[in-house]
Amino acid sequence: MSKWYAPMPNRLSQCQSLYLRKHAENPIDWWPWCDEALAKAAAEDRVIFLSIGYSSCHWCTVMEGEAFSDLEIAAYLNTYFLPIKVDREERPDIDSIYMQALQLMTGQGGWPLNIFLTPEDRRPFYGGTYFPVQPRYGRPGFLQVLQAVRRFYDQEKEKLAAHQATLWQYLAPSTEMGEAIPLTEELLRAGIREVTPILRDRPQGTCFPMMPYAQMLLQGLAFSPNPPELLHLCRLRGQHLLQGGIYDHVGGGWHRYTVDPQWTVPHFEKMLYDNGQIVTYLARLWQQGDRSPQIPAAIAQTIQWLDREMTAPEGYFYAAQDADSFLSPTDSEPEEGAFYCWSYAELEATLSPTEFTQLQSYFDISAGGNFEGKIVLKQVRLPEDPQVLAPILRKLFARRYGADTPMDQPFPVATDNATAKGRAWPGRIPPVTDTKMILAWNSLMITGLATAAQVWRERTYWQRAAKAAQWLHEQQYRQGKLYRLNYGGTVAEVAQAEDYAYWIQALLALHQASLAVGETAQPWLALATQYQTLFDQELGAKDGGYYNAPERPDLIVRQREGLDNATPSANGVAIANLVQLFLLTENPTYLEQAEKGLRFFSRLMQEAPQSCPSLLAALQWYLRPLCVQVRSDQLAPLWDRYLPTAVLKVRDDLEPVALVCEGLCCREPALTPAQLQQQLDDLYG
């Protein structure tokens, strides 16, 4: 075998994606996903090795430094395969197809997603996630995998074809859902009953925020067979998010998930989409009745983090921060959690004896640590007033970020490892920040900010959300097309279903928040209807719902996804948006579209409710749509209670205090504030 290695840097060095550029120094002859690469693989009969990940993924980083930097592996891969790298954040449509294939083949998924495709049709036949260089963790070495895959492809054509045919039977029908069933309250109640256990604590395994599940269950309390138990679970999820090591108690913001069932040790990456959803959830939890002062305190601290580390000068939000960072500029590889963890000695040296004792009384602090000899700050007891801990946490902030670093002002961004190691930082070396703008994720953050602005009538939160939304509208909509990404002023990739759905949701949230902060003359509702029309044109399906992405020849199947993952199902959000647009505009076409989408996915809601909480949330919007038309002088009390599937409309021409309408039927006018509250009590308890 003639060994050869890719020129260094390889062709990924020309890509905009931070994740792809992180592989530019690999000896592997990487291609980005493009027509030229796919044609070359087919012409040369080279199996496609497709590797999908994202920049802040810890195990993606590990594999880049191990198997993808190994010369022997690179030589074999370059000779017998066509290696392609994809950033899942750029192309969620590609990721969704091949992740579903991997789950069908192995029963599990995750990133890095490494999968092998036949060159002529790009259909998968083998895959996995992390592969070490040498066999370990019960996994084969990567070179062994490559050799076995190539041997199978060359020598077992009949078995390969049969395997692919079986897989295709399950992959291709993902676009069909079967005959519709009635959209009833029983369907919703059964779904809530099945989803509820997902929020319960478990004795082992990882702990994810699971925000689409938590949000749906909080919204659906009235349909639970045991509302007190479900409310307890919803509040317990909030407690874990506020006290656990998943929350950065020093700097604000939530990490991706914890590796243990006690919510102690996180994977330390911070994703914009998690933080937007968690802010929304906690604001609704507070509105529902959990008036823990930790909720507004954590949201305020997280918005400080957003301002300091995740907001571009133009007002939009960056995508993510890495889990790993460097302890010193001379390190060759970053270390997981280095920016966030503490040694016992460092805490003692930073704080006075009294402060250290006080910290120990509220946090899990021991000389042995709780993470590989180090300490992740996890609260074990809540103070009545969160401000009791503020001076102590400010000292730790100064130690981490530098003594003169303000908590609420922009902090320099490390855009790559070279910048991280090459700058004289006032404190620790920060993790790399992926500064790309993703429309879907920005929209989730805007919804979070708008919801917090509505709940606490906080104008500054609304202003941040409005500034970001205005920039997105001006920059991402060009020549009749909406775009998903922006790299320093350059748009890329047309919008996919999640971009449209979350963006319209954000515009509707801004519209409602505008009423709460007294900004009634705003364009958000008009923009929402404009983008809904575009969404229908670009991705709408005739028999209901929305395709994940535009039809394109490089996709082996055009998916219409109803399943949730770390983010809500685009179709679930889109259908809920349609009901809200119906309530706000009184255009019945929107309600008809919502019904058609729910009918298409009704069989999925019946057969796999644990997989589609956002569709169940949309079903509740459809079954219990509520519009409260109210005079502006009667708005204030309504922000203090959670009205799960309701929109508010200001009508100062009303003679009564308010008019409550359920879908197409209105109740008698409420003549007094007390009568209005009684009508809402009758609906929501």
C-alpha positions in Angstrom: 0.0 0.0 0.0 1.4 3.4 -0.9 0.9 5.6 2.1 0.0 9.2 1.5 -1.4 11.9 3.6 -3.5 15.0 2.9 -1.7 18.3 2.4 -1.6 20.1 5.7 -3.7 22.1 6.0 -6.2 20.1 4.0 -9.2 21.5 2.1 -11.3 21.9 5.2 -9.1 25.0 6.0 -11.2 26.9 3.5 -14.5 26.2 5.2 -16.4 28.7 7.3 -17.4 26.1 9.9 -15.2 26.1 13.1 -15.8 22.4 13.5 -14.6 21.6 10.0 -11.6 23.9 10.4 -10.6 22.0 13.6 -9.8 19.1 11.2 -7.8 21.1 8.7 -4.5 19.9 10.1 -5.4 16.2 10.0 -3.4 14.0 7.7 -6.8 12.7 6.4 -7.8 13.9 3.0 -11.1 15.4 4.2 -13.8 16.7 1.8 -16.7 18.9 2.8 -20.1 17.5 1.8 -20.4 18.7 -1.9 -21.3 17.5 -5.3 -17.7 17.1 -6.3 -16.9 14.8 -3.4 -20.0 12.6 -4.0 -19.2 12.3 -7.7 -15.6 11.4 -7.1 -16.6 8.6 -4.7 -19.0 7.2 -7.2 -16.6 7.4 -10.1 -13.8 5.7 -8.1 -16.0 3.2 -6.3 -14.7 4.4 -2.9 -16.9 3.9 0.1 -17.8 7.2 1.7 -16.7 7.6 5.2 -19.1 10.3 6.6 -18.1 11.8 9.9 -20.6 14.3 11.5 -20.1 16.3 14.6 -20.0 19.8 16.1 -17.3 22.1 17.4 -18.1 22.0 21.2 -18.6 18.2 21.3 -16.1 16.6 23.7 -15.8 13.2 22.1 -15.6 14.8 18.6 -12.5 16.7 19.9 -11.1 13.5 21.4 -11.4 11.6 18.1 -9.9 14.5 16.1 -6.8 14.4 18.3 -6.6 10.6 18.3 -7.8 8.5 15.3 -8.1 11.4 12.9 -4.5 12.5 13.6 -3.0 9.0 13.3 -0.8 8.5 10.2 -1.5 4.8 9.7 -5.2 5.3 9.9 -5.0 8.4 7.6 -3.1 6.4 5.0 -5.6 3.6 4.9 -8.6 5.9 5.0 -7.2 8.1 2.2 -6.5 5.1 0.0 -9.7 3.0 0.3 -12.4 5.6 1.3 -13.6 9.0 0.4 -13.7 10.8 3.8 -16.3 13.6 4.2 -16.8 15.9 7.2 -20.1 17.5 8.0 -20.9 20.1 10.7 -24.3 19.0 12.0 -25.1 22.5 13.0 -24.8 23.6 9.4 -26.6 20.7 7.9 -29.1 19.2 10.3 -30.9 17.6 7.4 -27.9 15.4 6.6 -27.4 14.7 10.3 -31.0 13.7 10.9 -31.1 11.1 8.0 -27.9 9.4 9.0 -28.5 9.6 12.8 -31.8 7.8 12.2 -29.9 5.2 10.1 -27.3 4.7 12.9 -30.0 4.3 15.5 -31.8 1.7 13.3 -28.5 -0.2 12.9 -27.2 -0.1 16.4 -30.1 1.0 18.7 -28.3 4.1 19.8 -26.8 7.3 18.5 -24.7 10.3 19.4 -21.7 12.3 18.2 -19.3 12.0 16.6 -21.5 10.2 14.1 -19.3 8.0 11.9 -21.1 6.1 9.2 -20.2 4.3 5.9 -22.1 4.8 2.7 -22.1 3.0 -0.6 -20.7 5.4 -3.1 -23.3 5.2 -5.9 -26.3 6.0 -3.8 -25.0 7.3 -0.4 -27.0 4.7 1.5 -25.6 3.7 4.8 -24.5 0.1 5.7 -22.4 0.4 8.9 -21.7 3.0 11.5 -20.8 4.0 15.1 -19.9 6.9 17.2 -16.5 7.3 18.9 -13.8 4.9 17.7 -10.5 4.8 19.6 -7.2 4.2 17.8 -6.6 0.9 19.7 -9.4 -1.3 21.1 -10.6 0.0 24.4 -13.8 0.8 26.3 -15.3 -2.3 24.7 -14.9 -0.7 21.3 -12.8 -1.9 18.3 -9.8 0.1 17.1 -10.6 2.4 14.2 -8.2 0.8 11.8 -9.7 -2.6 12.5 -13.1 -1.1 11.7 -11.9 0.4 8.4 -10.3 -2.8 7.3 -13.4 -4.9 8.2 -15.7 -2.4 6.4 -13.6 -2.4 3.2 -13.4 -6.2 3.2 -17.2 -6.5 3.7 -17.8 -4.0 0.8 -15.4 -5.8 -1.5 -16.3 -9.4 -0.7 -19.9 -9.5 0.5 -21.9 -7.7 -2.0 -25.0 -9.8 -1.6 -25.1 -9.5 2.1 -24.4 -5.8 1.9 -27.4 -5.3 -0.5 -29.7 -7.4 1.7 -28.6 -5.4 4.8 -29.2 -2.1 3.0 -32.6 -3.2 1.7 -33.7 -4.1 5.2 -32.5 -0.8 6.6 -34.1 1.1 3.7 -37.5 -0.4 4.6 -37.4 1.4 7.9 -35.6 4.6 6.7 -37.6 5.5 3.7 -41.1 5.2 5.3 -40.1 7.9 7.8 -41.9 10.2 5.4 -45.2 8.3 5.8 -47.3 8.2 9.0 -50.2 6.0 8.2 -53.9 6.6 8.5 -54.9 9.5 10.8 -56.7 8.9 14.1 -59.1 11.4 15.9 -57.5 14.4 17.6 -59.0 14.0 21.1 -58.3 14.9 24.7 -57.8 11.2 25.4 -54.9 11.2 22.9 -53.4 14.1 24.7 -54.0 12.6 28.2 -52.5 9.3 27.1 -49.5 11.0 25.7 -48.9 13.0 28.9 -49.3 9.8 31.0 -46.6 8.1 28.9 -44.2 11.1 28.9 -44.4 11.9 32.6 -41.9 9.2 33.7 -39.2 10.8 31.6 -38.9 13.6 34.2 -38.5 11.3 37.1 -35.1 10.9 38.7 -33.2 7.8 37.7 -30.7 5.7 39.7 -28.0 5.7 37.0 -27.0 7.3 33.7 -26.7 10.8 32.3 -29.1 13.7 33.0 -30.1 16.0 30.2 -32.4 19.1 30.6 -35.0 17.5 28.3 -36.7 20.8 27.9 -39.2 19.8 25.2 -40.5 17.2 27.6 -40.5 19.4 30.7 -42.1 22.3 28.8 -44.9 20.1 27.4 -45.6 18.6 30.8 -45.7 21.9 32.5 -48.1 23.1 29.9 -50.3 20.0 30.2 -50.8 19.9 33.9 -54.5 20.1 33.6 -54.6 16.9 31.4 -52.4 14.8 33.8 -54.0 11.9 35.7 -52.1 13.2 38.7 -51.5 17.0 38.5 -49.8 17.3 41.9 -47.2 14.7 41.1 -46.6 16.2 37.7 -46.2 19.7 39.2 -43.7 18.3 41.7 -41.7 16.7 38.8 -41.7 20.0 36.9 -40.5 21.9 39.9 -37.9 19.2 40.7 -36.5 19.6 37.2 -36.2 23.3 37.8 -34.5 22.6 41.1 -31.9 20.3 39.4 -31.3 23.0 36.8 -30.8 25.7 39.4 -28.7 23.7 42.0 -26.8 21.1 39.9 -23.4 21.2 38.5 -25.1 21.6 35.1 -25.4 25.3 36.0 -22.4 27.5 36.0 -22.9 29.1 39.5 -19.9 31.5 38.9 -20.4 32.8 35.4 -24.0 31.9 34.5 -25.4 29.7 31.7 -26.1 26.0 31.6 -23.9 23.2 30.4 -25.1 20.5 28.0 -25.8 17.7 30.5 -24.4 15.8 33.4 -22.7 12.4 33.2 -24.2 11.2 36.5 -27.7 10.9 37.8 -27.1 13.3 40.7 -26.8 16.3 38.3 -23.2 16.9 39.6 -20.6 16.6 36.8 -21.5 18.1 33.5 -20.1 17.8 30.0 -19.0 21.4 30.1 -20.0 22.7 26.6 -22.6 25.5 26.7 -25.1 25.5 23.8 -27.2 28.5 22.9 -30.2 26.3 22.2 -30.2 24.8 25.7 -29.9 28.1 27.4 -32.8 29.7 25.4 -35.1 26.8 26.3 -34.1 26.7 29.9 -34.7 30.4 30.4 -38.2 30.0 28.8 -39.0 27.0 31.0 -37.9 28.6 34.3 -39.8 31.8 33.5 -43.0 29.7 32.9 -42.3 27.7 36.0 -42.1 30.9 38.1 -45.2 32.2 36.4 -47.0 28.9 37.2 -46.4 29.4 40.9 -42.8 28.4 41.9 -41.7 31.8 43.2 -38.2 30.6 44.2 -35.9 33.7 44.1 -33.3 31.5 42.5 -35.2 31.5 39.3 -35.0 35.2 38.4 -31.5 35.3 39.9 -30.2 32.5 37.6 -31.9 34.0 34.6 -30.4 37.4 35.3 -26.9 35.8 35.7 -27.4 33.8 32.5 -28.3 37.0 30.6 -25.1 38.5 32.0 -23.2 35.6 30.5 -25.0 36.0 27.3 -24.1 39.7 27.2 -20.5 39.0 28.2 -19.5 36.0 26.1 -22.2 35.1 23.6 -23.5 38.3 22.0 -22.0 39.8 18.8 -21.6 43.6 18.6 -24.5 43.5 16.1 -26.8 42.0 18.7 -27.1 38.4 17.5 -25.9 35.4 19.6 -23.0 33.0 19.1 -23.7 29.3 18.8 -21.7 27.5 21.6 -18.7 27.3 23.9 -16.4 24.3 24.0 -16.3 21.8 26.9 -12.5 21.8 26.8 -9.9 24.5 27.4 -6.2 24.9 28.1 -4.7 25.1 31.5 -1.6 26.9 30.1 -0.5 28.3 26.7 2.1 25.5 26.5 -0.5 22.6 26.6 -0.8 20.6 23.4 -4.4 19.5 24.1 -7.2 21.2 26.0 -8.7 19.6 29.2 -12.3 19.0 29.8 -13.8 21.5 32.3 -10.5 23.3 32.9 -12.2 26.7 32.8 -14.9 25.8 35.3 -13.4 23.4 37.9 -11.7 24.3 41.2 -9.1 22.7 43.4 -9.8 22.6 47.1 -6.6 24.6 47.7 -7.6 27.2 45.2 -10.9 27.8 46.8 -9.2 28.1 50.2 -6.7 30.6 48.8 -9.3 32.7 47.0 -11.8 33.1 49.9 -11.5 34.2 53.5 -12.0 31.4 56.1 -15.5 32.7 56.8 -16.4 32.8 53.1 -14.9 29.3 52.5 -17.0 27.9 55.4 -20.1 29.6 54.1 -19.4 28.2 50.6 -19.0 24.7 52.1 -22.4 25.1 53.8 -24.2 25.6 50.5 -22.1 23.6 48.0 -20.6 20.1 47.6 -17.0 21.0 48.7 -14.6 18.3 49.8 -10.8 17.8 49.7 -11.2 14.8 47.5 -13.4 16.7 45.0 -16.3 15.4 43.0 -14.7 15.2 39.6 -11.4 13.6 39.1 -10.0 15.2 42.2 -11.3 18.6 41.3 -14.5 20.4 42.4 -17.6 21.2 40.3 -19.7 23.6 42.1 -23.1 22.0 42.9 -25.5 23.5 45.4 -26.7 21.1 48.1 -28.7 23.7 50.0 -30.4 26.9 48.9 -30.1 30.2 50.8 -33.4 32.0 51.3 -31.8 35.0 49.5 -29.5 34.2 46.6 -27.6 37.4 47.2 -26.1 35.9 50.4 -23.6 34.1 48.1 -23.1 36.9 45.6 -19.9 38.3 47.2 -18.3 34.9 47.4 -19.2 34.0 43.8 -17.9 37.4 42.6 -14.5 36.5 44.1 -14.5 33.3 42.2 -15.6 35.1 39.1 -12.6 37.4 39.5 -10.3 34.4 39.9 -11.6 32.8 36.7 -12.0 35.9 34.5 -9.5 38.3 36.0 -9.8 40.8 38.8 -10.8 43.8 36.6 -13.3 41.9 34.4 -16.9 43.3 34.7 -19.6 40.7 34.9 -21.9 42.5 32.5 -19.6 43.8 29.8 -18.3 42.0 26.7 -15.4 39.7 27.3 -12.9 38.9 24.5 -13.8 35.8 22.5 -11.3 32.9 21.8 -12.4 32.0 18.3 -9.9 29.1 18.0 -7.2 27.2 19.9 -4.4 29.4 18.6 -6.2 32.5 19.9 -7.0 30.9 23.2 -3.3 30.0 23.7 -1.8 33.1 22.2 -3.5 35.8 24.1 -2.5 37.1 27.6 -5.8 36.5 29.4 -6.4 38.3 32.7 -7.6 35.0 34.4 -7.9 31.5 33.1 -7.7 30.6 29.4 -11.4 30.5 28.2 -12.9 27.8 26.0 -13.2 28.4 22.3 -16.5 30.0 21.3 -18.1 29.1 18.0 -19.2 32.5 16.7 -21.4 31.4 13.9 -25.0 32.6 13.9 -27.6 29.9 13.6 -31.1 31.2 13.0 -32.9 28.4 14.8 -30.8 28.7 18.0 -30.9 32.5 18.0 -34.7 32.2 17.8 -34.8 29.9 20.9 -32.8 32.5 22.8 -35.0 35.3 21.6 -38.0 33.4 22.8 -36.4 32.9 26.2 -35.6 36.6 26.5 -39.0 37.6 25.4 -40.7 35.2 27.8 -38.6 36.5 30.7 -39.4 40.1 29.7 -43.1 39.2 29.7 -43.0 37.4 33.0 -41.0 40.1 34.9 -42.0 43.1 32.7 -38.2 43.6 32.2 -37.7 46.1 29.4 -33.9 45.4 29.1 -34.6 41.7 28.3 -37.1 42.7 25.7 -34.6 45.1 24.2 -32.0 42.4 23.8 -34.5 40.1 22.1 -35.8 42.9 19.8 -32.3 44.0 18.7 -31.4 40.4 17.8 -34.7 39.8 16.0 -34.4 43.0 14.0 -30.8 42.1 12.9 -32.0 38.6 11.9 -34.8 40.0 9.8 -32.5 42.5 8.1 -29.6 40.1 7.5 -31.1 36.6 7.0 -33.9 37.4 4.6 -32.4 38.1 1.2 -34.0 38.1 -2.3 -37.1 36.2 -1.1 -35.1 33.5 0.7 -34.5 33.0 4.4 -31.0 31.7 5.4 -29.9 29.6 8.3 -26.4 30.7 9.0 -24.3 33.9 9.1 -20.5 34.0 9.2 -19.4 37.6 9.8 -22.0 39.1 7.5 -22.0 36.3 4.9 -25.2 34.2 4.8 -25.1 30.4 4.1 -27.5 27.5 3.7 -31.2 28.2 3.1 -33.3 27.9 6.2 -34.6 24.5 7.3 -37.9 23.7 9.1 -36.4 24.3 12.5 -35.2 27.7 11.5 -38.6 28.8 10.2 -40.6 27.2 13.1 -38.4 28.6 15.9 -38.1 32.0 14.2 -41.9 32.4 13.9 -42.2 31.3 17.5 -39.7 33.9 18.5 -41.6 36.6 16.6 -44.9 35.6 18.3 -43.1 35.6 21.7 -41.8 39.1 21.0 -45.3 40.2 20.0 -46.7 39.1 23.4 -43.8 40.5 25.4 -44.3 43.8 23.6 -47.6 44.1 25.3 -46.0 43.4 28.7 -43.4 46.2 28.4 -45.7 48.7 26.8 -44.2 48.5 23.2 -47.5 48.0 21.4 -46.6 49.5 18.0 -44.3 46.7 17.0 -44.0 44.8 13.7 -43.6 41.3 15.1 -47.0 39.8 14.4 -46.9 41.1 10.8 -43.4 39.6 10.4 -44.6 36.3 11.8 -47.4 36.1 9.2 -44.9 37.0 6.4 -42.5 34.3 7.4 -45.3 31.8 7.8 -46.3 32.4 4.2 -42.7 31.8 3.1 -42.5 28.6 5.3 -45.6 27.2 3.7 -44.2 27.9 0.2 -40.8 26.5 0.8 -41.3 23.5 3.0 -45.1 22.9 3.4 -46.4 19.4 2.6 -49.7 19.0 0.9 -51.0 16.5 3.4 -49.9 18.4 6.5 -46.8 19.4 8.3 -43.4 20.5 7.0 -40.4 18.9 5.4 -37.1 19.2 7.2 -35.4 20.9 4.3 -35.9 21.8 0.7 -35.8 19.0 -1.8 -32.2 18.5 -3.0 -30.5 15.7 -5.0 -27.8 15.0 -2.3 -30.4 13.8 0.2 -31.4 10.2 0.0 -34.7 10.8 1.6 -36.8 13.9 2.3 -37.8 13.7 5.9 -40.8 15.2 7.6 -39.8 14.8 11.2 -42.0 14.9 14.3 -39.6 13.6 16.9 -38.0 15.7 19.5 -34.4 15.6 20.7 -32.4 18.3 22.6 -34.5 20.8 20.7 -38.2 20.6 20.0 -39.6 19.1 16.8 -39.9 21.7 14.1 -43.4 20.4 13.2 -44.6 20.5 16.8 -43.5 24.1 17.2 -44.8 25.0 13.7 -48.3 23.6 14.4 -48.5 25.5 17.8 -47.5 28.6 15.9 -50.3 28.1 13.4 -52.9 28.0 16.2 -51.5 31.2 17.7 -51.6 32.9 14.4 -55.2 31.8 14.0 -56.1 33.3 17.5 -54.2 36.6 16.8 -55.4 37.2 13.2 -58.7 35.3 13.2 -57.8 33.8 9.9 -59.2 30.2 9.9 -56.8 29.0 7.3 -54.1 28.8 10.0 -56.3 26.5 12.1 -57.0 24.3 9.1 -53.3 24.0 8.5 -52.7 23.1 12.1 -55.4 20.4 12.0 -53.9 18.9 8.8 -50.5 18.7 10.4 -51.8 17.1 13.6 -53.7 14.6 11.6 -50.6 13.6 9.6 -48.7 13.0 12.9 -51.6 11.6 14.9 -50.5 8.0 14.5 -47.0 9.0 15.8 -48.6 10.7 18.9 -50.6 7.5 19.6 -47.8 5.0 19.0 -44.7 6.8 20.3 -45.8 9.7 22.5 -42.5 9.5 24.5 -40.7 10.7 21.3 -42.9 13.6 20.3 -43.7 15.9 23.3 -43.8 19.0 21.1 -46.5 17.5 18.9 -48.5 16.8 22.0 -48.0 20.4 23.1 -49.3 21.5 19.7 -52.3 19.2 20.2 -53.1 20.9 23.4 -53.0 24.3 21.6 -55.4 22.9 19.0 -57.8 21.4 21.6 -57.8 24.4 24.0 -56.9 27.5 22.0 -57.6 30.6 24.1 -57.6 34.3 23.2 -58.1 36.8 26.0 -59.1 40.2 24.5 -58.4 42.7 27.2 -58.1 46.5 27.8 -54.5 47.6 28.3 -55.3 48.8 31.9 -56.2 45.2 32.8 -53.1 43.5 31.4 -50.8 43.5 34.4 -52.5 40.8 36.5 -52.4 38.4 33.6 -48.6 38.3 33.4 -48.5 36.9 36.9 -50.3 33.7 36.0 -49.4 30.9 33.6 -52.0 30.6 30.8 -50.6 27.6 28.9 -52.4 27.8 25.5 -53.5 31.4 25.5 -52.6 34.6 23.6 -53.5 38.1 24.7 -54.9 40.8 22.5 -55.2 44.5 23.6 -58.5 46.1 22.7 -59.0 49.4 24.4 -62.3 49.8 22.6 -63.8 47.1 24.8 -66.6 48.2 27.1 -66.2 45.2 29.4 -62.9 44.4 31.1 -62.1 41.5 28.8 -63.5 38.9 26.4 -62.3 35.3 26.7 -62.7 33.2 23.6 -62.0 29.5 23.3 -61.3 28.9 19.7 -64.4 29.8 17.8 -66.6 30.3 20.9 -66.5 33.3 23.3 -67.7 33.4 26.9 -69.8 36.1 28.2 -67.9 39.4 28.6 -66.1 39.8 31.8 -67.4 43.0 33.4 -64.9 43.1 36.3 -61.3 42.0 36.9 -62.7 39.4 39.4 -65.0 37.9 36.8 -62.1 37.7 34.3 -60.0 35.9 36.9 -62.9 33.5 37.7 -63.2 32.6 34.0 -59.5 31.9 33.8 -59.7 29.8 37.0 -62.5 27.8 35.4 -60.3 27.0 32.5 -56.9 26.5 34.2 -57.7 26.0 37.9 
